[in-house]
Amino acid sequence: MRFKDIIKIADQAYGDGIVMDCFRDSSHNHGDGLAAFIVEELQETYDPRAGTAKQLSEACRVMESATEQLNRVYDAFADETRHG
């Protein structure tokens, strides 16, 4: 699977074409830090020699890790809101 195909999957899920815009423009300067982050994270872990299943599995792993980190940040803000 080509990296561009992985980006297409992310772009369709994210919406607005911003992930694809970040992919096409290496500066990733499109006013959406999260879209740029997605491209960068996927790019850092992409292995062109791996098969499709391995590539998709790695993309899932990376996005799951990012989701867990974002959830921890969210939880911290939510706790502050309740107790702050």
ABEGO torsion letter per residue (X at the ends): XBAAAAAAAAAAAAEGGAAAAAAABAAGBAGBAAAAAAAAAAAAABBAABBAAAAAAAAAAAAAAAAAAAAAAAAAAAAAAAAX
